Amino acid sequence: MSDLNRGIMKFKGADSPLAVTLSGLLILGSIAALIWWALGSAYAV
């Protein structure tokens, strides 16, 4: 069992490259959206 298949990701295939890529894109996209929203709120453009 891989170390990535533990913790909150307790399902088969949690350490597959597709799952890791999708979760990474989701996290990075959320961070980018928050930064964009924060800059838009701080500076009325």
PQR file with spaces between the fields and no chain letter, atoms N, CA, C, O and H, PARSE charges and radii, in Angstrom:
ATOM       1  N    MET     1       0.851   -1.189    0.000 -0.4000 1.5000
ATOM       2  CA   MET     1       0.000    0.000    0.000 -0.0000 2.0000
ATOM       3  C    MET     1       0.887    1.240    0.000  0.5500 1.7000
ATOM       4  O    MET     1       1.838    1.339    0.775 -0.5500 1.4000
ATOM       5  N    SER     2       0.573    2.145   -0.847 -0.4000 1.5000
ATOM       6  CA   SER     2       1.330    3.389   -0.932 -0.0000 2.0000
ATOM       7  C    SER     2       0.969    4.309    0.235  0.5500 1.7000
ATOM       8  O    SER     2      -0.109    4.197    0.818 -0.5500 1.4000
ATOM       9  H    SER     2      -0.199    2.064   -1.476  0.4000 1.0000
ATOM      10  N    ASP     3       1.872    5.202    0.560 -0.4000 1.5000
ATOM      11  CA   ASP     3       1.589    6.176    1.618 -0.0000 2.0000
ATOM      12  C    ASP     3       0.485    7.138    1.219  0.5500 1.7000
ATOM      13  O    ASP     3      -0.189    7.701    2.081 -0.5500 1.4000
ATOM      14  H    ASP     3       2.748    5.293    0.086  0.4000 1.0000
ATOM      15  N    LEU     4       0.290    7.336   -0.102 -0.4000 1.5000
ATOM      16  CA   LEU     4      -0.760    8.248   -0.543 -0.0000 2.0000
ATOM      17  C    LEU     4      -2.146    7.629   -0.411  0.5500 1.7000
ATOM      18  O    LEU     4      -3.149    8.331   -0.535 -0.5500 1.4000
ATOM      19  H    LEU     4       0.838    6.879   -0.803  0.4000 1.0000
ATOM      20  N    ASN     5      -2.213    6.321   -0.163 -0.4000 1.5000
ATOM      21  CA   ASN     5      -3.495    5.640   -0.034 -0.0000 2.0000
ATOM      22  C    ASN     5      -3.939    5.579    1.422  0.5500 1.7000
ATOM      23  O    ASN     5      -4.729    4.709    1.788 -0.5500 1.4000
ATOM      24  H    ASN     5      -1.398    5.751   -0.062  0.4000 1.0000
ATOM      25  N    ARG     6      -3.450    6.476    2.246 -0.4000 1.5000
ATOM      26  CA   ARG     6      -3.814    6.533    3.656 -0.0000 2.0000
ATOM      27  C    ARG     6      -4.417    7.894    3.967  0.5500 1.7000
ATOM      28  O    ARG     6      -4.517    8.751    3.089 -0.5500 1.4000
ATOM      29  H    ARG     6      -2.808    7.183    1.949  0.4000 1.0000
ATOM      30  N    GLY     7      -4.811    8.088    5.192 -0.4000 1.5000
ATOM      31  CA   GLY     7      -5.375    9.382    5.587 -0.0000 2.0000
ATOM      32  C    GLY     7      -6.789    9.548    5.065  0.5500 1.7000
ATOM      33  O    GLY     7      -7.591    8.617    5.142 -0.5500 1.4000
ATOM      34  H    GLY     7      -4.730    7.392    5.906  0.4000 1.0000
ATOM      35  N    ILE     8      -7.104   10.719    4.534 -0.4000 1.5000
ATOM      36  CA   ILE     8      -8.470   10.974    4.084 -0.0000 2.0000
ATOM      37  C    ILE     8      -8.743   10.380    2.709  0.5500 1.7000
ATOM      38  O    ILE     8      -9.902   10.250    2.314 -0.5500 1.4000
ATOM      39  H    ILE     8      -6.452   11.475    4.472  0.4000 1.0000
ATOM      40  N    MET     9      -7.689   10.017    1.972 -0.4000 1.5000
ATOM      41  CA   MET     9      -7.866    9.455    0.627 -0.0000 2.0000
ATOM      42  C    MET     9      -7.857    7.931    0.724  0.5500 1.7000
ATOM      43  O    MET     9      -6.969    7.288    0.163 -0.5500 1.4000
ATOM      44  H    MET     9      -6.748   10.122    2.293  0.4000 1.0000
ATOM      45  N    LYS    10      -8.819    7.347    1.418 -0.4000 1.5000
ATOM      46  CA   LYS    10      -8.854    5.914    1.661 -0.0000 2.0000
ATOM      47  C    LYS    10      -9.693    5.210    0.607  0.5500 1.7000
ATOM      48  O    LYS    10     -10.695    4.577    0.942 -0.5500 1.4000
ATOM      49  H    LYS    10      -9.540    7.869    1.874  0.4000 1.0000
ATOM      50  N    PHE    11      -9.312    5.305   -0.643 -0.4000 1.5000
ATOM      51  CA   PHE    11      -9.993    4.555   -1.685 -0.0000 2.0000
ATOM      52  C    PHE    11      -8.970    4.017   -2.662  0.5500 1.7000
ATOM      53  O    PHE    11      -7.867    4.550   -2.785 -0.5500 1.4000
ATOM      54  H    PHE    11      -8.499    5.819   -0.916  0.4000 1.0000
ATOM      55  N    LYS    12      -9.343    2.964   -3.351 -0.4000 1.5000
ATOM      56  CA   LYS    12      -8.418    2.329   -4.279 -0.0000 2.0000
ATOM      57  C    LYS    12      -8.131    3.284   -5.430  0.5500 1.7000
ATOM      58  O    LYS    12      -9.054    3.867   -6.000 -0.5500 1.4000
ATOM      59  H    LYS    12     -10.239    2.531   -3.251  0.4000 1.0000
ATOM      60  N    GLY    13      -6.871    3.445   -5.770 -0.4000 1.5000
ATOM      61  CA   GLY    13      -6.497    4.336   -6.852 -0.0000 2.0000
ATOM      62  C    GLY    13      -6.270    5.767   -6.420  0.5500 1.7000
ATOM      63  O    GLY    13      -6.159    6.654   -7.265 -0.5500 1.4000
ATOM      64  H    GLY    13      -6.122    2.972   -5.308  0.4000 1.0000
ATOM      65  N    ALA    14      -6.199    6.014   -5.121 -0.4000 1.5000
ATOM      66  CA   ALA    14      -5.998    7.384   -4.638 -0.0000 2.0000
ATOM      67  C    ALA    14      -4.629    7.915   -5.019  0.5500 1.7000
ATOM      68  O    ALA    14      -4.432    9.126   -5.111 -0.5500 1.4000
ATOM      69  H    ALA    14      -6.289    5.293   -4.434  0.4000 1.0000
ATOM      70  N    ASP    15      -3.672    7.002   -5.243 -0.4000 1.5000
ATOM      71  CA   ASP    15      -2.328    7.438   -5.603 -0.0000 2.0000
ATOM      72  C    ASP    15      -2.060    7.301   -7.093  0.5500 1.7000
ATOM      73  O    ASP    15      -0.904    7.322   -7.517 -0.5500 1.4000
ATOM      74  H    ASP    15      -3.832    6.018   -5.168  0.4000 1.0000
ATOM      75  N    SER    16      -3.116    7.160   -7.898 -0.4000 1.5000
ATOM      76  CA   SER    16      -2.924    7.080   -9.346 -0.0000 2.0000
ATOM      77  C    SER    16      -2.548    8.462   -9.884  0.5500 1.7000
ATOM      78  O    SER    16      -2.948    9.479   -9.318 -0.5500 1.4000
ATOM      79  H    SER    16      -4.055    7.144   -7.554  0.4000 1.0000
ATOM      80  N    PRO    17      -1.792    8.497  -10.959 -0.5600 1.5000
ATOM      81  CA   PRO    17      -1.392    9.804  -11.507  0.2800 2.0000
ATOM      82  C    PRO    17      -2.582   10.688  -11.888  0.5500 1.7000
ATOM      83  O    PRO    17      -2.510   11.909  -11.752 -0.5500 1.4000
ATOM      84  N    LEU    18      -3.660   10.092  -12.357 -0.4000 1.5000
ATOM      85  CA   LEU    18      -4.837   10.884  -12.726 -0.0000 2.0000
ATOM      86  C    LEU    18      -5.464   11.549  -11.496  0.5500 1.7000
ATOM      87  O    LEU    18      -5.807   12.731  -11.536 -0.5500 1.4000
ATOM      88  H    LEU    18      -3.718    9.100  -12.468  0.4000 1.0000
ATOM      89  N    ALA    19      -5.612   10.796  -10.414 -0.4000 1.5000
ATOM      90  CA   ALA    19      -6.208   11.360   -9.201 -0.0000 2.0000
ATOM      91  C    ALA    19      -5.321   12.452   -8.608  0.5500 1.7000
ATOM      92  O    ALA    19      -5.817   13.481   -8.149 -0.5500 1.4000
ATOM      93  H    ALA    19      -5.333    9.837  -10.382  0.4000 1.0000
ATOM      94  N    VAL    20      -4.011   12.224   -8.620 -0.4000 1.5000
ATOM      95  CA   VAL    20      -3.082   13.227   -8.086 -0.0000 2.0000
ATOM      96  C    VAL    20      -3.117   14.487   -8.937  0.5500 1.7000
ATOM      97  O    VAL    20      -3.111   15.597   -8.404 -0.5500 1.4000
ATOM      98  H    VAL    20      -3.608   11.389   -8.992  0.4000 1.0000
ATOM      99  N    THR    21      -3.153   14.323  -10.266 -0.4000 1.5000
ATOM     100  CA   THR    21      -3.204   15.468  -11.174 -0.0000 2.0000
ATOM     101  C    THR    21      -4.496   16.253  -10.998  0.5500 1.7000
ATOM     102  O    THR    21      -4.473   17.481  -10.922 -0.5500 1.4000
ATOM     103  H    THR    21      -3.157   13.421  -10.699  0.4000 1.0000
ATOM     104  N    LEU    22      -5.624   15.548  -10.934 -0.4000 1.5000
ATOM     105  CA   LEU    22      -6.902   16.239  -10.779 -0.0000 2.0000
ATOM     106  C    LEU    22      -6.992   16.986   -9.459  0.5500 1.7000
ATOM     107  O    LEU    22      -7.463   18.123   -9.426 -0.5500 1.4000
ATOM     108  H    LEU    22      -5.643   14.550  -10.996  0.4000 1.0000
ATOM     109  N    SER    23      -6.551   16.370   -8.377 -0.4000 1.5000
ATOM     110  CA   SER    23      -6.614   17.062   -7.090 -0.0000 2.0000
ATOM     111  C    SER    23      -5.645   18.241   -7.053  0.5500 1.7000
ATOM     112  O    SER    23      -5.947   19.276   -6.459 -0.5500 1.4000
ATOM     113  H    SER    23      -6.169   15.447   -8.404  0.4000 1.0000
ATOM     114  N    GLY    24      -4.491   18.088   -7.680 -0.4000 1.5000
ATOM     115  CA   GLY    24      -3.547   19.203   -7.750 -0.0000 2.0000
ATOM     116  C    GLY    24      -4.100   20.374   -8.544  0.5500 1.7000
ATOM     117  O    GLY    24      -3.959   21.529   -8.144 -0.5500 1.4000
ATOM     118  H    GLY    24      -4.245   17.247   -8.162  0.4000 1.0000
ATOM     119  N    LEU    25      -4.731   20.069   -9.672 -0.4000 1.5000
ATOM     120  CA   LEU    25      -5.335   21.134  -10.480 -0.0000 2.0000
ATOM     121  C    LEU    25      -6.488   21.810   -9.742  0.5500 1.7000
ATOM     122  O    LEU    25      -6.671   23.023   -9.845 -0.5500 1.4000
ATOM     123  H    LEU    25      -4.845   19.130   -9.997  0.4000 1.0000
ATOM     124  N    LEU    26      -7.253   21.034   -9.011 -0.4000 1.5000
ATOM     125  CA   LEU    26      -8.352   21.609   -8.236 -0.0000 2.0000
ATOM     126  C    LEU    26      -7.830   22.553   -7.159  0.5500 1.7000
ATOM     127  O    LEU    26      -8.371   23.641   -6.966 -0.5500 1.4000
ATOM     128  H    LEU    26      -7.104   20.048   -8.927  0.4000 1.0000
ATOM     129  N    ILE    27      -6.794   22.143   -6.471 -0.4000 1.5000
ATOM     130  CA   ILE    27      -6.218   22.978   -5.411 -0.0000 2.0000
ATOM     131  C    ILE    27      -5.587   24.240   -5.993  0.5500 1.7000
ATOM     132  O    ILE    27      -5.828   25.342   -5.502 -0.5500 1.4000
ATOM     133  H    ILE    27      -6.354   21.259   -6.627  0.4000 1.0000
ATOM     134  N    LEU    28      -4.769   24.073   -7.051 -0.4000 1.5000
ATOM     135  CA   LEU    28      -4.118   25.247   -7.657 -0.0000 2.0000
ATOM     136  C    LEU    28      -5.136   26.189   -8.294  0.5500 1.7000
ATOM     137  O    LEU    28      -4.972   27.407   -8.234 -0.5500 1.4000
ATOM     138  H    LEU    28      -4.573   23.178   -7.450  0.4000 1.0000
ATOM     139  N    GLY    29      -6.174   25.642   -8.897 -0.4000 1.5000
ATOM     140  CA   GLY    29      -7.226   26.476   -9.474 -0.0000 2.0000
ATOM     141  C    GLY    29      -7.972   27.261   -8.416  0.5500 1.7000
ATOM     142  O    GLY    29      -8.310   28.427   -8.621 -0.5500 1.4000
ATOM     143  H    GLY    29      -6.307   24.653   -8.945  0.4000 1.0000
ATOM     144  N    SER    30      -8.231   26.624   -7.284 -0.4000 1.5000
ATOM     145  CA   SER    30      -8.913   27.319   -6.189 -0.0000 2.0000
ATOM     146  C    SER    30      -8.056   28.449   -5.639  0.5500 1.7000
ATOM     147  O    SER    30      -8.560   29.534   -5.348 -0.5500 1.4000
ATOM     148  H    SER    30      -7.957   25.677   -7.118  0.4000 1.0000
ATOM     149  N    ILE    31      -6.767   28.194   -5.498 -0.4000 1.5000
ATOM     150  CA   ILE    31      -5.856   29.240   -5.016 -0.0000 2.0000
ATOM     151  C    ILE    31      -5.806   30.400   -6.007  0.5500 1.7000
ATOM     152  O    ILE    31      -5.850   31.564   -5.609 -0.5500 1.4000
ATOM     153  H    ILE    31      -6.357   27.313   -5.734  0.4000 1.0000
ATOM     154  N    ALA    32      -5.714   30.082   -7.299 -0.4000 1.5000
ATOM     155  CA   ALA    32      -5.677   31.132   -8.318 -0.0000 2.0000
ATOM     156  C    ALA    32      -6.966   31.945   -8.317  0.5500 1.7000
ATOM     157  O    ALA    32      -6.928   33.167   -8.462 -0.5500 1.4000
ATOM     158  H    ALA    32      -5.678   29.136   -7.622  0.4000 1.0000
ATOM     159  N    ALA    33      -8.112   31.274   -8.152 -0.4000 1.5000
ATOM     160  CA   ALA    33      -9.393   31.990   -8.121 -0.0000 2.0000
ATOM     161  C    ALA    33      -9.476   32.905   -6.903  0.5500 1.7000
ATOM     162  O    ALA    33      -9.987   34.020   -7.001 -0.5500 1.4000
ATOM     163  H    ALA    33      -8.143   30.281   -8.034  0.4000 1.0000
ATOM     164  N    LEU    34      -8.983   32.446   -5.768 -0.4000 1.5000
ATOM     165  CA   LEU    34      -8.993   33.285   -4.569 -0.0000 2.0000
ATOM     166  C    LEU    34      -8.087   34.504   -4.727  0.5500 1.7000
ATOM     167  O    LEU    34      -8.448   35.605   -4.311 -0.5500 1.4000
ATOM     168  H    LEU    34      -8.568   31.540   -5.688  0.4000 1.0000
ATOM     169  N    ILE    35      -6.915   34.309   -5.325 -0.4000 1.5000
ATOM     170  CA   ILE    35      -6.008   35.437   -5.543 -0.0000 2.0000
ATOM     171  C    ILE    35      -6.630   36.437   -6.503  0.5500 1.7000
ATOM     172  O    ILE    35      -6.557   37.646   -6.283 -0.5500 1.4000
ATOM     173  H    ILE    35      -6.622   33.414   -5.663  0.4000 1.0000
ATOM     174  N    TRP    36      -7.246   35.929   -7.574 -0.4000 1.5000
ATOM     175  CA   TRP    36      -7.885   36.801   -8.559 -0.0000 2.0000
ATOM     176  C    TRP    36      -9.032   37.585   -7.916  0.5500 1.7000
ATOM     177  O    TRP    36      -9.185   38.783   -8.153 -0.5500 1.4000
ATOM     178  H    TRP    36      -7.306   34.947   -7.753  0.4000 1.0000
ATOM     179  N    TRP    37      -9.840   36.894   -7.097 -0.4000 1.5000
ATOM     180  CA   TRP    37     -10.947   37.566   -6.419 -0.0000 2.0000
ATOM     181  C    TRP    37     -10.431   38.625   -5.440  0.5500 1.7000
ATOM     182  O    TRP    37     -10.981   39.723   -5.353 -0.5500 1.4000
ATOM     183  H    TRP    37      -9.717   35.920   -6.904  0.4000 1.0000
ATOM     184  N    ALA    38      -9.357   38.277   -4.699 -0.4000 1.5000
ATOM     185  CA   ALA    38      -8.798   39.217   -3.726 -0.0000 2.0000
ATOM     186  C    ALA    38      -8.243   40.460   -4.411  0.5500 1.7000
ATOM     187  O    ALA    38      -8.460   41.580   -3.948 -0.5500 1.4000
ATOM     188  H    ALA    38      -8.910   37.385   -4.770  0.4000 1.0000
ATOM     189  N    LEU    39      -7.524   40.258   -5.518 -0.4000 1.5000
ATOM     190  CA   LEU    39      -6.982   41.419   -6.239 -0.0000 2.0000
ATOM     191  C    LEU    39      -8.099   42.264   -6.846  0.5500 1.7000
ATOM     192  O    LEU    39      -8.021   43.492   -6.867 -0.5500 1.4000
ATOM     193  H    LEU    39      -7.348   39.349   -5.894  0.4000 1.0000
ATOM     194  N    GLY    40      -9.145   41.588   -7.343 -0.4000 1.5000
ATOM     195  CA   GLY    40     -10.279   42.325   -7.909 -0.0000 2.0000
ATOM     196  C    GLY    40     -11.027   43.120   -6.856  0.5500 1.7000
ATOM     197  O    GLY    40     -11.545   44.200   -7.139 -0.5500 1.4000
ATOM     198  H    GLY    40      -9.209   40.590   -7.326  0.4000 1.0000
ATOM     199  N    SER    41     -11.086   42.590   -5.644 -0.4000 1.5000
ATOM     200  CA   SER    41     -11.771   43.306   -4.562 -0.0000 2.0000
ATOM     201  C    SER    41     -10.921   44.446   -4.024  0.5500 1.7000
ATOM     202  O    SER    41     -11.448   45.496   -3.655 -0.5500 1.4000
ATOM     203  H    SER    41     -10.666   41.712   -5.414  0.4000 1.0000
ATOM     204  N    ALA    42      -9.617   44.246   -3.979 -0.4000 1.5000
ATOM     205  CA   ALA    42      -8.733   45.265   -3.422 -0.0000 2.0000
ATOM     206  C    ALA    42      -8.552   46.430   -4.381  0.5500 1.7000
ATOM     207  O    ALA    42      -8.488   47.584   -3.955 -0.5500 1.4000
ATOM     208  H    ALA    42      -9.189   43.393   -4.279  0.4000 1.0000
ATOM     209  N    TYR    43      -8.469   46.138   -5.663 -0.4000 1.5000
ATOM     210  CA   TYR    43      -8.233   47.174   -6.669 -0.0000 2.0000
ATOM     211  C    TYR    43      -9.401   47.165   -7.652  0.5500 1.7000
ATOM     212  O    TYR    43      -9.561   46.221   -8.425 -0.5500 1.4000
ATOM     213  H    TYR    43      -8.520   45.201   -6.009  0.4000 1.0000
ATOM     214  N    ALA    44     -10.209   48.213   -7.618 -0.4000 1.5000
ATOM     215  CA   ALA    44     -11.360   48.292   -8.508 -0.0000 2.0000
ATOM     216  C    ALA    44     -10.882   48.518   -9.942  0.5500 1.7000
ATOM     217  O    ALA    44     -10.542   49.632  -10.341 -0.5500 1.4000
ATOM     218  H    ALA    44     -10.079   48.981   -6.990  0.4000 1.0000
ATOM     219  N    VAL    45     -10.870   47.444  -10.684 -0.4000 1.5000
ATOM     220  CA   VAL    45     -10.405   47.518  -12.079 -0.0000 2.0000
ATOM     221  C    VAL    45     -11.585   47.349  -13.005  0.5500 1.7000
ATOM     222  O    VAL    45     -11.422   47.378  -14.225 -0.5500 1.4000
ATOM     223  H    VAL    45     -11.147   46.539  -10.360  0.4000 1.0000
